[in-house]
């Protein structure tokens, strides 16, 4: 870095580092939440299983009644703890800010073009005819930058990532993003279930698709991941309402 301030190369490396930290933070948060959830449900489930075994071994009516009561207590306790967890850590409803598609995409491109160039990946962004349409910008931009982060990270050097926005019907904008460096995720990625035994899939990619799907649904949209029409990779389609 020179004395007069960072040059373009320095800024690109800084943005790339910030993106790496963003991914690491997301992975760390997910890992911690999974650990907490495991601890949260582990003890009650062990108690429930133990009481069910006692019912099987001692079918006397008074024993069954006591064990059923203890099972019901554990179920109620577990439901309450999970609800408190959701209420406390749930994503807050953002204030609705509507901005033009062109402006949202321009900021996304400005953030990730230097990172793509640093990794030797071409980035093509376009929105023919839909630039003035207004969309919810906060969560939409979060979805788009999260997907671009994944695309730039997984695309081999020398290949290109494309992001194209188009109007789909009178109230919907669709953003089509190609990720040439990824295979299609497991069919049950909506539930964040790991691949079947013996199969491998990038957990960061699976987590990204799952998070983006949830965010898209919060604004009345959706997200789908399908094999790319040509060549290898996947095509991600993010839809959101417009006005």
N, C-alpha and C positions, 0 to 999 in steps of 0.2 A: 504494500500500500504506500502510495507516495505521500509527500508532505501536504499536498494540496487537497487530498481527499482520495477516496477509492476510485479506481478506474473501472471500466466495464468488466474486465476479467475478475477483479476483486468482488464486485457486486454479484456477479454470476456465482462465484464460489460461496459467497455469503448466503445467497438465496438457496443454493443447493444444500448447504449445511443446515439452514433453518428448516428446509423440507425434510431432511433426514431426522432432525430433532422432532418435527411434527409427527412423523411416522412412528418414531420410537416412543413418544409420549402416548400416542393412541394405543400402541401395543402394550405398553406398561399398564395403562389404565384398564384395558380389557383383561389382561392377565390378573390384575389385582381384584377386579370385580368377580371374575370366575372363581378365584380363590375364596373370596368372601361368601359367594353363593354356595360353594361346596361346604364351607364350614357352617353356614346358616342352616342348611337342610340336612347335614350329615347326622347330627345328634338326634333330632326328632325322628328321622327315618329309622335309625337304629332302635329307638324306643318302640316305634310302631311295629317293626319287624319282630322284636322280642315279645311284645304283647300278643301279636298274632300267633307266635309259636306257643305261648302259654294257653291260648284258647284251644289250639289243636291238641295240646297234651292234657288239658284239664277241662273237659266239656261240661262241668257242673254249672248249672244256671247262675249261681251267685258269683262264681269265678269269671264266667263269660261277661256278666254285667260290669264287674269291676275293670276288667281288661278293656272292654269296649269304651268305658268311660275314660280311661287313660289314653286310649288311641284318639278319641275325640278331642281331648285336651291338647294333645300334641299337634293335631291337624289345625286346630284353631290358633295355637301359638305360632305355628309355622306360617299360616296365612297372614296373621297380624304382622309378623316380622318382615315378611316379603312386601306387604303393602306399605309399611313404614319406609322400607328401603326405596321403593319406587317413588313414593311421595317426596322423599327428601332429596334424592339424587336425580329425579326425572328431569328431562330437558325442559327448561322454562319456555313458555310460549313467547316467541320473539315479537317485537313490535313490527307491524307490517310496513315495509318500505317497498314501494313499487318503482322499478327503474326499467329503462329500455333494454331490450335484449342486447343491442349493440354495445351499450355501455358496460353491461355485466361481462360480456365476452371479452371486450377490450381489456378490462382489468385482469381477467383470468389469464389472457394471453401475455400481458405485460409481466405478470408474476412468473409464468412458467416457460416462456421462450428462452430466457437466459439459462435456466436449468437444463432445458432440452439441448440447447446448443453446446453447453459444457459437456454433456454426455454423448454428443454426436448424433442426436436424434432430431429429425425435422418435425416441425409443428405447423400444421395448416388449420387455420380457424376461419370459418366463414358463416355468414347468416344472410344469404341472399333474399332480400325482400321482407325480412322480418325484424330488421334492426329497430324500428320504432315501437314495436309491440311491448307493452308493459307487463312485467312479471314480478312476483315477490322476489326480492333480490338477496336477502340475507341467507336463507337456507338454500336457495337455488345456487348461489355462488359457492356456498360451502360444499354442496354436492359436486359441482363442476370442478372446483380446485382439488377436491379429494380424488376424483377420478383422474384428473390430469396428473396428479402426483403419482398415482399408481401406474398410469400409462408411461410416463417418462422413466420411471424406475425400472419397468419390466421390458421396455422396447429395446432390442439390440441396436447398437450403434450402426448408423447407415440406413436405418429404416425410418418410416414416418408415422406420426400420429395425426389423425384428422379429427376435427370437431366441427360438425355442421349443424346449424339450427334451421328448422323449417316449420311452417305452420301446418298443423294437422287438424283440420276441421275449424269451426268458427271460434273455439275457445281454448285451444291447446297448442303449445309449442313443444316440439320434440328436438332434443339434442342427441345427435348420433355421434358416438365416439368410438374409434377403432383402437384396439390394443393388440398389435400384431405379435407381442411377445408372450401372450397368455393363452392357455387352454381354457375351454369352457369350465365353469365351476361345477361342483356337485349339484344335482337337481334340487336338493333340499337346502340350498344356501339361505333361503328365506328364514329358516329356523336356526341358522348358524350351527348345523350339525356337521361334525367332522366327516371326511370321506369314509367310505366303507373300508373295512380292514384290508390292508395290503395296498390301498391306493394312496397317492400322495398329491397334495395340492397346497400351493402357497397360502399359509394361514393369513398373511397380511392382506392378500387379495380377497380371500373369502370374507374376512372381517370388513374390508372396504365396501364390497358389494352389499353386505348386510346392513351396514350403517347407512349407506346412501339410499337404500331402499326405504328404510325407516324415515329418513329425512324427507324423501320425496313424498311419501304418503302423508306426512304432516302438513304439507301444503296442497293436498288434494291431487297429487300427481302419482307417478309410478316409475318403476325402473325394471328393465329386463336385460338379461345377458344371453346372447345367442352366438353360435359359431359364426365367424366372419363369412360373408358371402363369397369372397374370393381369397384363396390362400389360407394361411394359418392365422391363428389369433381369434379374438372375439369382438363382437360389436355390442356396445352398451347403449341402450336407448333410455334416456331420461326424459320424461314428459312432465310438464307443469302447466297450470292454467295461465292464460294471458287475458289482458283487457285492451 
